[in-house]
Amino acid sequence: MDNQTEHVCIICGQDKEEGICILSQFICEACESEMVHTNTEEVKYRFFIHQMKQISEQVNV
Ligand SMILES: [Zn+2]
């Protein structure tokens, strides 16, 4: 990957400046904080797990 000046969140698909990178994939601050507060919300939790699996598949080259 080259230098990236903008990040597209893999969860919400929006361009965000602030967030975290997991396995070279970007997750925006809003989604990251939502993940933190998602522990008891099983539906959202499963959604995020699904997204994480996609990340793993993309990274696992
Ligand atoms: Zn997001």
N, CA, C, O and the ligand as a Tripos MOL2 file, in Angstrom:
@<TRIPOS>MOLECULE
protein
  245   243    62     0     0
PROTEIN
NO_CHARGES

@<TRIPOS>ATOM
      1 N           0.8300   -1.2060    0.0000 N.3       1 MET1
      2 CA          0.0000    0.0000    0.0000 C.3       1 MET1
      3 C           0.8680    1.2610    0.0000 C.2       1 MET1
      4 O           1.8570    1.3430    0.7290 O.2       1 MET1
      5 N           0.5010    2.2050   -0.7960 N.am      2 ASP2
      6 CA          1.1830    3.5020   -0.7780 C.3       2 ASP2
      7 C           0.6350    4.3570    0.3490 C.2       2 ASP2
      8 O          -0.2920    3.9710    1.0620 O.2       2 ASP2
      9 N           1.2260    5.5120    0.4860 N.am      3 ASN3
     10 CA          0.7230    6.4270    1.5060 C.3       3 ASN3
     11 C          -0.7240    6.7870    1.2240 C.2       3 ASN3
     12 O          -1.1160    7.0550    0.0880 O.2       3 ASN3
     13 N          -1.5060    6.7830    2.2970 N.am      4 GLN4
     14 CA         -2.9140    7.1170    2.1490 C.3       4 GLN4
     15 C          -3.2090    8.3740    2.9340 C.2       4 GLN4
     16 O          -2.9670    8.4460    4.1390 O.2       4 GLN4
     17 N          -3.7270    9.3460    2.2470 N.am      5 THR5
     18 CA         -4.0460   10.5970    2.9260 C.3       5 THR5
     19 C          -5.4850   10.5880    3.4180 C.2       5 THR5
     20 O          -5.8630   11.3770    4.2840 O.2       5 THR5
     21 N          -6.2750    9.6970    2.8630 N.am      6 GLU6
     22 CA         -7.6410    9.5660    3.3300 C.3       6 GLU6
     23 C          -7.9320    8.0950    3.5850 C.2       6 GLU6
     24 O          -7.3270    7.2060    2.9850 O.2       6 GLU6
     25 N          -8.8610    7.8670    4.4760 N.am      7 HIS7
     26 CA         -9.1710    6.4970    4.8420 C.3       7 HIS7
     27 C         -10.6500    6.2380    4.6070 C.2       7 HIS7
     28 O         -11.4980    7.0580    4.9600 O.2       7 HIS7
     29 N         -10.9450    5.1190    4.0220 N.am      8 VAL8
     30 CA        -12.3340    4.7140    3.8540 C.3       8 VAL8
     31 C         -12.6270    3.6310    4.8850 C.2       8 VAL8
     32 O         -12.0220    2.5580    4.8850 O.2       8 VAL8
     33 N         -13.5650    3.9460    5.7530 N.am      9 CYS9
     34 CA        -13.9310    3.0060    6.8010 C.3       9 CYS9
     35 C         -14.5300    1.7490    6.1950 C.2       9 CYS9
     36 O         -15.4310    1.8240    5.3600 O.2       9 CYS9
     37 N         -14.0280    0.5950    6.6140 N.am     10 ILE10
     38 CA        -14.5210   -0.6650    6.0580 C.3      10 ILE10
     39 C         -15.8490   -1.0600    6.6720 C.2      10 ILE10
     40 O         -16.4950   -1.9900    6.1870 O.2      10 ILE10
     41 N         -16.2700   -0.3860    7.7150 N.am     11 ILE11
     42 CA        -17.5450   -0.6920    8.3390 C.3      11 ILE11
     43 C         -18.6620    0.1170    7.6990 C.2      11 ILE11
     44 O         -19.6510   -0.4420    7.2260 O.2      11 ILE11
     45 N         -18.5010    1.4300    7.6860 N.am     12 CYS12
     46 CA        -19.5710    2.2940    7.1830 C.3      12 CYS12
     47 C         -19.2890    2.7870    5.7610 C.2      12 CYS12
     48 O         -20.1750    3.3330    5.1030 O.2      12 CYS12
     49 N         -18.0610    2.5950    5.2930 N.am     13 GLY13
     50 CA        -17.7340    2.9420    3.9240 C.3      13 GLY13
     51 C         -17.5700    4.4250    3.6630 C.2      13 GLY13
     52 O         -17.5520    4.8600    2.5110 O.2      13 GLY13
     53 N         -17.4520    5.2000    4.7250 N.am     14 GLN14
     54 CA        -17.3190    6.6430    4.5550 C.3      14 GLN14
     55 C         -15.8690    7.0720    4.7120 C.2      14 GLN14
     56 O         -15.0770    6.4190    5.3910 O.2      14 GLN14
     57 N         -15.5420    8.1820    4.0700 N.am     15 ASP15
     58 CA        -14.2110    8.7430    4.2340 C.3      15 ASP15
     59 C         -14.1140    9.4390    5.5770 C.2      15 ASP15
     60 O         -14.9020   10.3300    5.8950 O.2      15 ASP15
     61 N         -13.1340    9.0170    6.3580 N.am     16 LYS16
     62 CA        -12.9480    9.6030    7.6770 C.3      16 LYS16
     63 C         -11.4750    9.9140    7.8820 C.2      16 LYS16
     64 O         -10.5940    9.2430    7.3450 O.2      16 LYS16
     65 N         -11.2330   10.9510    8.6750 N.am     17 GLU17
     66 CA         -9.8420   11.2960    8.9660 C.3      17 GLU17
     67 C          -9.3540   10.6010   10.2270 C.2      17 GLU17
     68 O          -8.1880   10.2200   10.3340 O.2      17 GLU17
     69 N         -10.2790   10.4410   11.1930 N.am     18 GLU18
     70 CA         -9.8630    9.8810   12.4640 C.3      18 GLU18
     71 C         -10.4090    8.4720   12.6320 C.2      18 GLU18
     72 O         -11.5680    8.1920   12.3250 O.2      18 GLU18
     73 N          -9.5500    7.5970   13.1260 N.am     19 GLY19
     74 CA         -9.9690    6.2360   13.3460 C.3      19 GLY19
     75 C          -8.7660    5.3640   13.6280 C.2      19 GLY19
     76 O          -7.6770    5.8590   13.9180 O.2      19 GLY19
     77 N          -8.9700    4.0740   13.5400 N.am     20 ILE20
     78 CA         -7.8910    3.1420   13.8180 C.3      20 ILE20
     79 C          -7.6900    2.2200   12.6320 C.2      20 ILE20
     80 O          -8.5950    2.0180   11.8220 O.2      20 ILE20
     81 N          -6.4900    1.6640   12.5430 N.am     21 CYS21
     82 CA         -6.2030    0.6920   11.4990 C.3      21 CYS21
     83 C          -6.0300   -0.6810   12.1270 C.2      21 CYS21
     84 O          -5.2170   -0.8710   13.0320 O.2      21 CYS21
     85 N          -6.8060   -1.6290   11.6340 N.am     22 ILE22
     86 CA         -6.6820   -3.0060   12.0880 C.3      22 ILE22
     87 C          -6.3410   -3.8690   10.8890 C.2      22 ILE22
     88 O          -7.0710   -3.8980    9.8990 O.2      22 ILE22
     89 N          -5.2240   -4.5690   10.9900 N.am     23 LEU23
     90 CA         -4.7930   -5.4160    9.8780 C.3      23 LEU23
     91 C          -4.7550   -4.6200    8.5800 C.2      23 LEU23
     92 O          -5.1880   -5.0930    7.5290 O.2      23 LEU23
     93 N          -4.2310   -3.4070    8.6720 N.am     24 SER24
     94 CA         -4.0560   -2.5060    7.5320 C.3      24 SER24
     95 C          -5.3810   -2.0200    6.9630 C.2      24 SER24
     96 O          -5.4050   -1.3730    5.9160 O.2      24 SER24
     97 N          -6.4730   -2.3230    7.6380 N.am     25 GLN25
     98 CA         -7.7780   -1.8130    7.2340 C.3      25 GLN25
     99 C          -8.1900   -0.7210    8.2100 C.2      25 GLN25
    100 O          -7.8430   -0.7450    9.3910 O.2      25 GLN25
    101 N          -8.9310    0.2230    7.6830 N.am     26 PHE26
    102 CA         -9.2810    1.3880    8.4940 C.3      26 PHE26
    103 C         -10.6950    1.2800    9.0290 C.2      26 PHE26
    104 O         -11.6300    0.9080    8.3200 O.2      26 PHE26
    105 N         -10.8180    1.6200   10.3080 N.am     27 ILE27
    106 CA        -12.1350    1.7060   10.9230 C.3      27 ILE27
    107 C         -12.2430    3.0750   11.5690 C.2      27 ILE27
    108 O         -11.4030    3.4570   12.3840 O.2      27 ILE27
    109 N         -13.2750    3.8050   11.2030 N.am     28 CYS28
    110 CA        -13.3870    5.1720   11.6610 C.3      28 CYS28
    111 C         -13.6990    5.2230   13.1610 C.2      28 CYS28
    112 O         -14.1030    4.2430   13.7860 O.2      28 CYS28
    113 N         -13.4880    6.4100   13.6840 N.am     29 GLU29
    114 CA        -13.6420    6.5910   15.1200 C.3      29 GLU29
    115 C         -15.0520    6.2280   15.5810 C.2      29 GLU29
    116 O         -15.2320    5.6000   16.6250 O.2      29 GLU29
    117 N         -16.0300    6.6230   14.8040 N.am     30 ALA30
    118 CA        -17.4210    6.3540   15.1870 C.3      30 ALA30
    119 C         -17.6980    4.8590   15.2460 C.2      30 ALA30
    120 O         -18.2990    4.3670   16.2010 O.2      30 ALA30
    121 N         -17.2570    4.1410   14.2200 N.am     31 CYS31
    122 CA        -17.5060    2.7010   14.1900 C.3      31 CYS31
    123 C         -16.6850    1.9930   15.2630 C.2      31 CYS31
    124 O         -17.1480    1.0300   15.8750 O.2      31 CYS31
    125 N         -15.4720    2.4720   15.4850 N.am     32 GLU32
    126 CA        -14.6320    1.8510   16.5020 C.3      32 GLU32
    127 C         -15.2630    1.9930   17.8650 C.2      32 GLU32
    128 O         -15.3080    1.0390   18.6420 O.2      32 GLU32
    129 N         -15.7520    3.1880   18.1570 N.am     33 SER33
    130 CA        -16.3820    3.3920   19.4540 C.3      33 SER33
    131 C         -17.6710    2.5990   19.5520 C.2      33 SER33
    132 O         -18.0640    2.1510   20.6290 O.2      33 SER33
    133 N         -18.3220    2.4330   18.4070 N.am     34 GLU34
    134 CA        -19.5570    1.6560   18.4080 C.3      34 GLU34
    135 C         -19.2540    0.1900   18.6870 C.2      34 GLU34
    136 O         -20.0180   -0.4930   19.3700 O.2      34 GLU34
    137 N         -18.1480   -0.2820   18.1600 N.am     35 MET35
    138 CA        -17.7370   -1.6570   18.4330 C.3      35 MET35
    139 C         -17.4960   -1.8580   19.9220 C.2      35 MET35
    140 O         -17.8390   -2.8940   20.4900 O.2      35 MET35
    141 N         -16.9070   -0.8580   20.5320 N.am     36 VAL36
    142 CA        -16.6080   -0.9470   21.9610 C.3      36 VAL36
    143 C         -17.8890   -1.0820   22.7680 C.2      36 VAL36
    144 O         -17.9320   -1.7630   23.7930 O.2      36 VAL36
    145 N         -18.9290   -0.4200   22.2840 N.am     37 HIS37
    146 CA        -20.1820   -0.4160   23.0260 C.3      37 HIS37
    147 C         -21.1730   -1.4540   22.4990 C.2      37 HIS37
    148 O         -22.3600   -1.4170   22.8240 O.2      37 HIS37
    149 N         -20.6770   -2.3600   21.6990 N.am     38 THR38
    150 CA        -21.5600   -3.2980   21.0160 C.3      38 THR38
    151 C         -21.6210   -4.6520   21.7170 C.2      38 THR38
    152 O         -22.3660   -5.5410   21.3060 O.2      38 THR38
    153 N         -20.8480   -4.7960   22.7520 N.am     39 ASN39
    154 CA        -20.6930   -6.1040   23.3880 C.3      39 ASN39
    155 C         -22.0120   -6.8060   23.6710 C.2      39 ASN39
    156 O         -22.1200   -8.0200   23.5020 O.2      39 ASN39
    157 N         -23.0020   -6.0580   24.0960 N.am     40 THR40
    158 CA        -24.2460   -6.6960   24.4900 C.3      40 THR40
    159 C         -25.2750   -6.7030   23.3690 C.2      40 THR40
    160 O         -26.3650   -7.2540   23.5220 O.2      40 THR40
    161 N         -24.9320   -6.0980   22.2560 N.am     41 GLU41
    162 CA        -25.8610   -6.0490   21.1340 C.3      41 GLU41
    163 C         -25.4370   -7.0920   20.1050 C.2      41 GLU41
    164 O         -24.5650   -6.8630   19.2670 O.2      41 GLU41
    165 N         -26.0750   -8.2170   20.2040 N.am     42 GLU42
    166 CA        -25.5860   -9.3520   19.4530 C.3      42 GLU42
    167 C         -25.7050   -9.1620   17.9450 C.2      42 GLU42
    168 O         -24.8520   -9.6290   17.1890 O.2      42 GLU42
    169 N         -26.7390   -8.4920   17.5150 N.am     43 VAL43
    170 CA        -26.9230   -8.3010   16.0850 C.3      43 VAL43
    171 C         -25.7830   -7.4800   15.5030 C.2      43 VAL43
    172 O         -25.1610   -7.8700   14.5150 O.2      43 VAL43
    173 N         -25.5230   -6.3620   16.1170 N.am     44 LYS44
    174 CA        -24.4200   -5.5320   15.6330 C.3      44 LYS44
    175 C         -23.1010   -6.2740   15.7770 C.2      44 LYS44
    176 O         -22.2300   -6.2020   14.9100 O.2      44 LYS44
    177 N         -22.9720   -6.9840   16.8810 N.am     45 TYR45
    178 CA        -21.7330   -7.7270   17.1140 C.3      45 TYR45
    179 C         -21.4700   -8.7010   15.9690 C.2      45 TYR45
    180 O         -20.3520   -8.7940   15.4630 O.2      45 TYR45
    181 N         -22.4940   -9.4100   15.5780 N.am     46 ARG46
    182 CA        -22.3240  -10.3570   14.4710 C.3      46 ARG46
    183 C         -21.9520   -9.6410   13.1840 C.2      46 ARG46
    184 O         -21.1520  -10.1360   12.3890 O.2      46 ARG46
    185 N         -22.5440   -8.4680   12.9910 N.am     47 PHE47
    186 CA        -22.2150   -7.7010   11.7960 C.3      47 PHE47
    187 C         -20.7390   -7.3420   11.7810 C.2      47 PHE47
    188 O         -20.0650   -7.4700   10.7590 O.2      47 PHE47
    189 N         -20.2500   -6.8940   12.9180 N.am     48 PHE48
    190 CA        -18.8380   -6.5170   12.9750 C.3      48 PHE48
    191 C         -17.9440   -7.7340   12.7940 C.2      48 PHE48
    192 O         -16.9070   -7.6520   12.1360 O.2      48 PHE48
    193 N         -18.3300   -8.8330   13.3590 N.am     49 ILE49
    194 CA        -17.5590  -10.0600   13.1690 C.3      49 ILE49
    195 C         -17.5070  -10.4170   11.6890 C.2      49 ILE49
    196 O         -16.4730  -10.8370   11.1720 O.2      49 ILE49
    197 N         -18.6230  -10.2450   11.0320 N.am     50 HIS50
    198 CA        -18.6640  -10.5170    9.5970 C.3      50 HIS50
    199 C         -17.6840   -9.6190    8.8540 C.2      50 HIS50
    200 O         -16.9570  -10.0670    7.9680 O.2      50 HIS50
    201 N         -17.6780   -8.3460    9.2300 N.am     51 GLN51
    202 CA        -16.7540   -7.4130    8.5980 C.3      51 GLN51
    203 C         -15.3130   -7.8310    8.8770 C.2      51 GLN51
    204 O         -14.4600   -7.7740    7.9910 O.2      51 GLN51
    205 N         -15.0540   -8.2450   10.0910 N.am     52 MET52
    206 CA        -13.7010   -8.6410   10.4530 C.3      52 MET52
    207 C         -13.2470   -9.8580    9.6600 C.2      52 MET52
    208 O         -12.0780   -9.9680    9.2910 O.2      52 MET52
    209 N         -14.1680  -10.7600    9.4050 N.am     53 LYS53
    210 CA        -13.8280  -11.9230    8.5930 C.3      53 LYS53
    211 C         -13.4370  -11.4930    7.1920 C.2      53 LYS53
    212 O         -12.5080  -12.0350    6.5930 O.2      53 LYS53
    213 N         -14.1630  -10.5070    6.6800 N.am     54 GLN54
    214 CA        -13.8230  -10.0110    5.3470 C.3      54 GLN54
    215 C         -12.4340   -9.4080    5.3450 C.2      54 GLN54
    216 O         -11.6690   -9.5930    4.3990 O.2      54 GLN54
    217 N         -12.1080   -8.6860    6.4080 N.am     55 ILE55
    218 CA        -10.7730   -8.1110    6.5090 C.3      55 ILE55
    219 C          -9.7330   -9.2170    6.4910 C.2      55 ILE55
    220 O          -8.7480   -9.1510    5.7560 O.2      55 ILE55
    221 N          -9.9620  -10.2160    7.2930 N.am     56 SER56
    222 CA         -9.0000  -11.3100    7.3900 C.3      56 SER56
    223 C          -8.7940  -11.9770    6.0400 C.2      56 SER56
    224 O          -7.6720  -12.3280    5.6730 O.2      56 SER56
    225 N          -9.8790  -12.1470    5.3130 N.am     57 GLU57
    226 CA         -9.7760  -12.7840    4.0070 C.3      57 GLU57
    227 C          -8.9930  -11.9150    3.0260 C.2      57 GLU57
    228 O          -8.2400  -12.4130    2.1890 O.2      57 GLU57
    229 N          -9.1930  -10.6050    3.1520 N.am     58 GLN58
    230 CA         -8.4820   -9.6920    2.2530 C.3      58 GLN58
    231 C          -6.9940   -9.6790    2.5660 C.2      58 GLN58
    232 O          -6.1530   -9.6040    1.6700 O.2      58 GLN58
    233 N          -6.6870   -9.7540    3.8540 N.am     59 VAL59
    234 CA         -5.2940   -9.6470    4.2810 C.3      59 VAL59
    235 C          -4.5500  -10.9550    4.0870 C.2      59 VAL59
    236 O          -3.3430  -10.9720    3.8470 O.2      59 VAL59
    237 N          -5.2790  -12.0340    4.1920 N.am     60 ASN60
    238 CA         -4.6560  -13.3510    4.1320 C.3      60 ASN60
    239 C          -4.2750  -13.7150    2.7080 C.2      60 ASN60
    240 O          -4.9340  -14.5460    2.0820 O.2      60 ASN60
    241 N          -3.2290  -13.1080    2.1940 N.am     61 VAL61
    242 CA         -2.7910  -13.3500    0.8190 C.3      61 VAL61
    243 C          -1.5950  -14.2930    0.8250 C.2      61 VAL61
    244 O          -1.0690  -14.6290   -0.2360 O.2      61 VAL61
    245 ZN        -17.0910    3.9270   10.0090 Zn       62 ZN62
@<TRIPOS>BOND
     1     1     2 1
     2     2     3 1
     3     3     4 2
     4     3     5 am
     5     5     6 1
     6     6     7 1
     7     7     8 2
     8     7     9 am
     9     9    10 1
    10    10    11 1
    11    11    12 2
    12    11    13 am
    13    13    14 1
    14    14    15 1
    15    15    16 2
    16    15    17 am
    17    17    18 1
    18    18    19 1
    19    19    20 2
    20    19    21 am
    21    21    22 1
    22    22    23 1
    23    23    24 2
    24    23    25 am
    25    25    26 1
    26    26    27 1
    27    27    28 2
    28    27    29 am
    29    29    30 1
    30    30    31 1
    31    31    32 2
    32    31    33 am
    33    33    34 1
    34    34    35 1
    35    35    36 2
    36    35    37 am
    37    37    38 1
    38    38    39 1
    39    39    40 2
    40    39    41 am
    41    41    42 1
    42    42    43 1
    43    43    44 2
    44    43    45 am
    45    45    46 1
    46    46    47 1
    47    47    48 2
    48    47    49 am
    49    49    50 1
    50    50    51 1
    51    51    52 2
    52    51    53 am
    53    53    54 1
    54    54    55 1
    55    55    56 2
    56    55    57 am
    57    57    58 1
    58    58    59 1
    59    59    60 2
    60    59    61 am
    61    61    62 1
    62    62    63 1
    63    63    64 2
    64    63    65 am
    65    65    66 1
    66    66    67 1
    67    67    68 2
    68    67    69 am
    69    69    70 1
    70    70    71 1
    71    71    72 2
    72    71    73 am
    73    73    74 1
    74    74    75 1
    75    75    76 2
    76    75    77 am
    77    77    78 1
    78    78    79 1
    79    79    80 2
    80    79    81 am
    81    81    82 1
    82    82    83 1
    83    83    84 2
    84    83    85 am
    85    85    86 1
    86    86    87 1
    87    87    88 2
    88    87    89 am
    89    89    90 1
    90    90    91 1
    91    91    92 2
    92    91    93 am
    93    93    94 1
    94    94    95 1
    95    95    96 2
    96    95    97 am
    97    97    98 1
    98    98    99 1
    99    99   100 2
   100    99   101 am
   101   101   102 1
   102   102   103 1
   103   103   104 2
   104   103   105 am
   105   105   106 1
   106   106   107 1
   107   107   108 2
   108   107   109 am
   109   109   110 1
   110   110   111 1
   111   111   112 2
   112   111   113 am
   113   113   114 1
   114   114   115 1
   115   115   116 2
   116   115   117 am
   117   117   118 1
   118   118   119 1
   119   119   120 2
   120   119   121 am
   121   121   122 1
   122   122   123 1
   123   123   124 2
   124   123   125 am
   125   125   126 1
   126   126   127 1
   127   127   128 2
   128   127   129 am
   129   129   130 1
   130   130   131 1
   131   131   132 2
   132   131   133 am
   133   133   134 1
   134   134   135 1
   135   135   136 2
   136   135   137 am
   137   137   138 1
   138   138   139 1
   139   139   140 2
   140   139   141 am
   141   141   142 1
   142   142   143 1
   143   143   144 2
   144   143   145 am
   145   145   146 1
   146   146   147 1
   147   147   148 2
   148   147   149 am
   149   149   150 1
   150   150   151 1
   151   151   152 2
   152   151   153 am
   153   153   154 1
   154   154   155 1
   155   155   156 2
   156   155   157 am
   157   157   158 1
   158   158   159 1
   159   159   160 2
   160   159   161 am
   161   161   162 1
   162   162   163 1
   163   163   164 2
   164   163   165 am
   165   165   166 1
   166   166   167 1
   167   167   168 2
   168   167   169 am
   169   169   170 1
   170   170   171 1
   171   171   172 2
   172   171   173 am
   173   173   174 1
   174   174   175 1
   175   175   176 2
   176   175   177 am
   177   177   178 1
   178   178   179 1
   179   179   180 2
   180   179   181 am
   181   181   182 1
   182   182   183 1
   183   183   184 2
   184   183   185 am
   185   185   186 1
   186   186   187 1
   187   187   188 2
   188   187   189 am
   189   189   190 1
   190   190   191 1
   191   191   192 2
   192   191   193 am
   193   193   194 1
   194   194   195 1
   195   195   196 2
   196   195   197 am
   197   197   198 1
   198   198   199 1
   199   199   200 2
   200   199   201 am
   201   201   202 1
   202   202   203 1
   203   203   204 2
   204   203   205 am
   205   205   206 1
   206   206   207 1
   207   207   208 2
   208   207   209 am
   209   209   210 1
   210   210   211 1
   211   211   212 2
   212   211   213 am
   213   213   214 1
   214   214   215 1
   215   215   216 2
   216   215   217 am
   217   217   218 1
   218   218   219 1
   219   219   220 2
   220   219   221 am
   221   221   222 1
   222   222   223 1
   223   223   224 2
   224   223   225 am
   225   225   226 1
   226   226   227 1
   227   227   228 2
   228   227   229 am
   229   229   230 1
   230   230   231 1
   231   231   232 2
   232   231   233 am
   233   233   234 1
   234   234   235 1
   235   235   236 2
   236   235   237 am
   237   237   238 1
   238   238   239 1
   239   239   240 2
   240   239   241 am
   241   241   242 1
   242   242   243 1
   243   243   244 2
@<TRIPOS>SUBSTRUCTURE
     1 MET1         2 RESIDUE 1 A MET
     2 ASP2         6 RESIDUE 1 A ASP
     3 ASN3        10 RESIDUE 1 A ASN
     4 GLN4        14 RESIDUE 1 A GLN
     5 THR5        18 RESIDUE 1 A THR
     6 GLU6        22 RESIDUE 1 A GLU
     7 HIS7        26 RESIDUE 1 A HIS
     8 VAL8        30 RESIDUE 1 A VAL
     9 CYS9        34 RESIDUE 1 A CYS
    10 ILE10       38 RESIDUE 1 A ILE
    11 ILE11       42 RESIDUE 1 A ILE
    12 CYS12       46 RESIDUE 1 A CYS
    13 GLY13       50 RESIDUE 1 A GLY
    14 GLN14       54 RESIDUE 1 A GLN
    15 ASP15       58 RESIDUE 1 A ASP
    16 LYS16       62 RESIDUE 1 A LYS
    17 GLU17       66 RESIDUE 1 A GLU
    18 GLU18       70 RESIDUE 1 A GLU
    19 GLY19       74 RESIDUE 1 A GLY
    20 ILE20       78 RESIDUE 1 A ILE
    21 CYS21       82 RESIDUE 1 A CYS
    22 ILE22       86 RESIDUE 1 A ILE
    23 LEU23       90 RESIDUE 1 A LEU
    24 SER24       94 RESIDUE 1 A SER
    25 GLN25       98 RESIDUE 1 A GLN
    26 PHE26      102 RESIDUE 1 A PHE
    27 ILE27      106 RESIDUE 1 A ILE
    28 CYS28      110 RESIDUE 1 A CYS
    29 GLU29      114 RESIDUE 1 A GLU
    30 ALA30      118 RESIDUE 1 A ALA
    31 CYS31      122 RESIDUE 1 A CYS
    32 GLU32      126 RESIDUE 1 A GLU
    33 SER33      130 RESIDUE 1 A SER
    34 GLU34      134 RESIDUE 1 A GLU
    35 MET35      138 RESIDUE 1 A MET
    36 VAL36      142 RESIDUE 1 A VAL
    37 HIS37      146 RESIDUE 1 A HIS
    38 THR38      150 RESIDUE 1 A THR
    39 ASN39      154 RESIDUE 1 A ASN
    40 THR40      158 RESIDUE 1 A THR
    41 GLU41      162 RESIDUE 1 A GLU
    42 GLU42      166 RESIDUE 1 A GLU
    43 VAL43      170 RESIDUE 1 A VAL
    44 LYS44      174 RESIDUE 1 A LYS
    45 TYR45      178 RESIDUE 1 A TYR
    46 ARG46      182 RESIDUE 1 A ARG
    47 PHE47      186 RESIDUE 1 A PHE
    48 PHE48      190 RESIDUE 1 A PHE
    49 ILE49      194 RESIDUE 1 A ILE
    50 HIS50      198 RESIDUE 1 A HIS
    51 GLN51      202 RESIDUE 1 A GLN
    52 MET52      206 RESIDUE 1 A MET
    53 LYS53      210 RESIDUE 1 A LYS
    54 GLN54      214 RESIDUE 1 A GLN
    55 ILE55      218 RESIDUE 1 A ILE
    56 SER56      222 RESIDUE 1 A SER
    57 GLU57      226 RESIDUE 1 A GLU
    58 GLN58      230 RESIDUE 1 A GLN
    59 VAL59      234 RESIDUE 1 A VAL
    60 ASN60      238 RESIDUE 1 A ASN
    61 VAL61      242 RESIDUE 1 A VAL
    62 ZN62       245 GROUP 0 **** ****
